[in-house]
Amino acid sequence: MDIWQTLLYLFIGLIGGLVGGFFLSRWYFKRELAKNPPINEKMIRAMFMSMGRKPNEAQVRAVINSMNAQK
């Protein structure tokens, strides 16, 4: 087996592993975000309560809508 052939196989394997790892980790990250969203209504209500405010539904919806608009 030639040294160039060995290096070619090594290079192709490295590139294939990087591309495959990228798409696999992207899929896994999206799946985890869908299962566990970063913030939800319950967390927003807890944040308002920790600031000493009793939030109403309009305030919670406004915060959620502003967060969704940033995406």
TORMARZA-90080 format. One record per residue: x, y, z of N, C-alpha, C, O in turn; residue number from 1. Coordinates in Angstrom, 3 decimals, m for minus. Layout:
// residues N
<<X,Y,Z>,<X,Y,Z>,<X,Y,Z>,<X,Y,Z>,NUM>
...
END
This chain:
// residues 71
<<0.851,m1.169,0.000>,<0.000,0.000,0.000>,<0.902,1.238,0.000>,<1.891,1.301,0.730>,1>
<<0.562,2.166,m0.787>,<1.340,3.378,m0.959>,<1.054,4.363,0.182>,<m0.047,4.365,0.734>,2>
<<2.029,5.191,0.534>,<1.845,6.181,1.611>,<0.791,7.213,1.224>,<0.046,7.690,2.080>,3>
<<0.723,7.563,m0.072>,<m0.259,8.558,m0.517>,<m1.675,8.016,m0.422>,<m2.611,8.741,m0.085>,4>
<<m1.815,6.754,m0.717>,<m3.126,6.123,m0.610>,<m3.582,6.091,0.852>,<m4.755,6.325,1.141>,5>
<<m2.679,5.807,1.753>,<m2.988,5.797,3.179>,<m3.399,7.189,3.650>,<m4.374,7.345,4.385>,6>
<<m2.644,8.194,3.216>,<m2.976,9.568,3.593>,<m4.319,9.999,3.004>,<m5.082,10.715,3.653>,7>
<<m4.605,9.571,1.793>,<m5.888,9.899,1.167>,<m7.042,9.290,1.955>,<m8.039,9.962,2.219>,8>
<<m6.910,8.018,2.330>,<m7.957,7.366,3.120>,<m8.119,8.043,4.485>,<m9.240,8.211,4.967>,9>
<<m7.027,8.422,5.090>,<m7.077,9.112,6.370>,<m7.782,10.455,6.236>,<m8.610,10.807,7.075>,10>
<<m7.463,11.195,5.201>,<m8.072,12.507,4.962>,<m9.565,12.373,4.682>,<m10.368,13.137,5.218>,11>
<<m9.941,11.404,3.844>,<m11.356,11.187,3.528>,<m12.121,10.762,4.787>,<m13.246,11.210,5.010>,12>
<<m11.525,9.916,5.593>,<m12.168,9.497,6.842>,<m12.331,10.645,7.816>,<m13.350,10.749,8.499>,13>
<<m11.329,11.507,7.883>,<m11.402,12.665,8.776>,<m12.498,13.631,8.339>,<m13.291,14.088,9.163>,14>
<<m12.543,13.940,7.053>,<m13.573,14.844,6.539>,<m14.960,14.234,6.717>,<m15.891,14.920,7.139>,15>
<<m15.101,12.955,6.399>,<m16.388,12.281,6.577>,<m16.832,12.269,8.031>,<m18.014,12.453,8.320>,16>
<<m15.903,12.055,8.942>,<m16.237,12.067,10.366>,<m16.650,13.440,10.850>,<m17.570,13.566,11.658>,17>
<<m15.980,14.469,10.365>,<m16.337,15.834,10.757>,<m17.722,16.220,10.242>,<m18.528,16.789,10.980>,18>
<<m17.994,15.913,8.983>,<m19.301,16.241,8.409>,<m20.397,15.438,9.097>,<m21.439,15.987,9.455>,19>
<<m20.167,14.151,9.282>,<m21.159,13.320,9.960>,<m21.382,13.758,11.405>,<m22.519,13.787,11.875>,20>
<<m20.323,14.091,12.098>,<m20.443,14.560,13.477>,<m21.183,15.875,13.578>,<m21.948,16.095,14.517>,21>
<<m20.958,16.753,12.610>,<m21.660,18.038,12.609>,<m23.165,17.825,12.483>,<m23.941,18.373,13.267>,22>
<<m23.577,17.025,11.493>,<m25.008,16.814,11.289>,<m25.635,16.014,12.420>,<m26.786,16.265,12.776>,23>
<<m24.922,15.072,12.986>,<m25.437,14.303,14.116>,<m25.612,15.196,15.348>,<m26.635,15.120,16.028>,24>
<<m24.629,16.031,15.630>,<m24.757,16.907,16.796>,<m25.834,17.977,16.576>,<m26.506,18.377,17.526>,25>
<<m26.001,18.438,15.340>,<m27.057,19.414,15.042>,<m28.433,18.800,15.263>,<m29.314,19.426,15.853>,26>
<<m28.610,17.576,14.787>,<m29.883,16.874,14.970>,<m30.168,16.659,16.458>,<m31.292,16.871,16.914>,27>
<<m29.151,16.237,17.212>,<m29.328,15.983,18.641>,<m29.663,17.270,19.392>,<m30.517,17.266,20.278>,28>
<<m28.996,18.367,19.044>,<m29.242,19.646,19.713>,<m30.659,20.141,19.428>,<m31.332,20.628,20.337>,29>
<<m31.120,20.026,18.191>,<m32.488,20.434,17.869>,<m33.507,19.585,18.610>,<m34.525,20.095,19.077>,30>
<<m33.231,18.282,18.719>,<m34.146,17.396,19.421>,<m34.239,17.764,20.898>,<m35.331,17.776,21.466>,31>
<<m33.111,18.062,21.520>,<m33.112,18.435,22.928>,<m33.816,19.773,23.156>,<m34.509,19.941,24.159>,32>
<<m33.645,20.724,22.239>,<m34.351,21.994,22.378>,<m35.855,21.816,22.225>,<m36.628,22.511,22.884>,33>
<<m36.277,20.904,21.373>,<m37.709,20.658,21.220>,<m38.276,19.994,22.475>,<m39.402,20.292,22.872>,34>
<<m37.517,19.102,23.100>,<m37.976,18.443,24.323>,<m37.973,19.388,25.518>,<m38.906,19.389,26.321>,35>
<<m36.909,20.200,25.633>,<m36.734,21.092,26.774>,<m36.516,22.520,26.271>,<m35.376,22.956,26.107>,36>
<<m37.597,23.239,26.029>,<m37.419,24.602,25.531>,<m36.670,25.454,26.553>,<m36.779,25.218,27.756>,37>
<<m35.924,26.426,26.088>,<m35.092,27.203,27.003>,<m35.883,27.997,28.045>,<m35.416,28.174,29.170>,38>
<<m37.050,28.466,27.688>,<m37.860,29.215,28.658>,<m39.329,29.003,28.309>,<m39.689,28.906,27.136>,39>
<<m40.168,28.931,29.330>,<m41.595,28.738,29.101>,<m42.384,29.692,29.991>,<m41.807,30.495,30.724>,40>
<<m43.693,29.595,29.920>,<m44.563,30.513,30.673>,<m44.330,30.402,32.180>,<m44.340,31.406,32.892>,41>
<<m44.125,29.205,32.645>,<m43.916,28.993,34.082>,<m42.666,29.736,34.554>,<m42.667,30.345,35.624>,42>
<<m41.614,29.685,33.764>,<m40.377,30.381,34.124>,<m40.559,31.899,34.102>,<m40.001,32.610,34.939>,43>
<<m41.341,32.389,33.144>,<m41.593,33.835,33.063>,<m42.385,34.282,34.281>,<m42.095,35.322,34.871>,44>
<<m43.387,33.491,34.655>,<m44.165,33.847,35.855>,<m43.278,33.852,37.106>,<m43.403,34.733,37.957>,45>
<<m42.392,32.873,37.209>,<m41.485,32.819,38.358>,<m40.552,34.029,38.362>,<m40.234,34.563,39.425>,46>
<<m40.114,34.462,37.184>,<m39.242,35.631,37.093>,<m39.986,36.881,37.570>,<m39.433,37.684,38.321>,47>
<<m41.245,37.046,37.134>,<m42.037,38.188,37.581>,<m42.249,38.141,39.097>,<m42.147,39.161,39.780>,48>
<<m42.545,36.947,39.610>,<m42.787,36.820,41.049>,<m41.518,37.112,41.851>,<m41.592,37.680,42.941>,49>
<<m40.360,36.732,41.322>,<m39.119,37.015,42.044>,<m38.812,38.507,42.060>,<m38.094,38.989,42.936>,50>
<<m39.358,39.238,41.087>,<m39.201,40.701,41.084>,<m40.270,41.379,41.922>,<m40.286,42.605,42.025>,51>
<<m41.156,40.606,42.519>,<m42.177,41.165,43.386>,<m43.407,41.634,42.643>,<m44.160,42.458,43.163>,52>
<<m43.632,41.138,41.452>,<m44.791,41.540,40.659>,<m45.675,40.331,40.405>,<m45.189,39.214,40.233>,53>
<<m46.962,40.566,40.385>,<m47.919,39.519,40.042>,<m48.265,39.694,38.563>,<m48.966,40.639,38.201>,54>
<<m47.779,38.794,37.709>,<m48.010,38.985,36.273>,<m49.418,38.585,35.859>,<m49.987,37.627,36.382>,55>
<<m49.968,39.335,34.912>,<m51.224,38.892,34.326>,<m50.918,38.204,32.996>,<m49.777,38.211,32.534>,56>
<<m51.925,37.622,32.398>,<m51.717,36.827,31.180>,<m51.181,37.679,30.033>,<m50.374,37.203,29.235>,57>
<<m51.620,38.930,29.943>,<m51.159,39.807,28.855>,<m49.658,40.075,28.971>,<m48.960,40.117,27.958>,58>
<<m49.162,40.254,30.181>,<m47.733,40.500,30.369>,<m46.913,39.267,29.990>,<m45.867,39.382,29.351>,59>
<<m47.389,38.095,30.384>,<m46.679,36.854,30.064>,<m46.661,36.655,28.550>,<m45.623,36.317,27.982>,60>
<<m47.800,36.862,27.895>,<m47.877,36.718,26.438>,<m46.982,37.737,25.727>,<m46.369,37.418,24.708>,61>
<<m46.904,38.959,26.258>,<m46.055,39.976,25.649>,<m44.580,39.575,25.712>,<m43.836,39.795,24.756>,62>
<<m44.163,38.996,26.820>,<m42.774,38.546,26.945>,<m42.501,37.391,25.984>,<m41.460,37.364,25.327>,63>
<<m43.420,36.445,25.899>,<m43.252,35.303,24.990>,<m43.208,35.772,23.546>,<m42.371,35.308,22.771>,64>
<<m44.105,36.694,23.170>,<m44.130,37.204,21.802>,<m42.854,37.969,21.473>,<m42.344,37.864,20.357>,65>
<<m42.335,38.731,22.421>,<m41.087,39.465,22.150>,<m39.912,38.506,22.000>,<m39.008,38.754,21.202>,66>
<<m39.916,37.412,22.761>,<m38.845,36.418,22.617>,<m38.954,35.685,21.293>,<m37.935,35.401,20.663>,67>
<<m40.174,35.373,20.856>,<m40.362,34.693,19.583>,<m40.027,35.602,18.415>,<m39.587,35.123,17.370>,68>
<<m40.228,36.911,18.570>,<m39.912,37.853,17.499>,<m38.400,37.954,17.296>,<m37.947,38.237,16.187>,69>
<<m37.615,37.728,18.350>,<m36.159,37.795,18.238>,<m35.592,36.597,17.514>,<m34.483,36.667,16.986>,70>
<<m36.322,35.503,17.477>,<m35.843,34.297,16.804>,<m35.934,34.528,15.351>,<m35.584,33.649,14.563>,71>
END
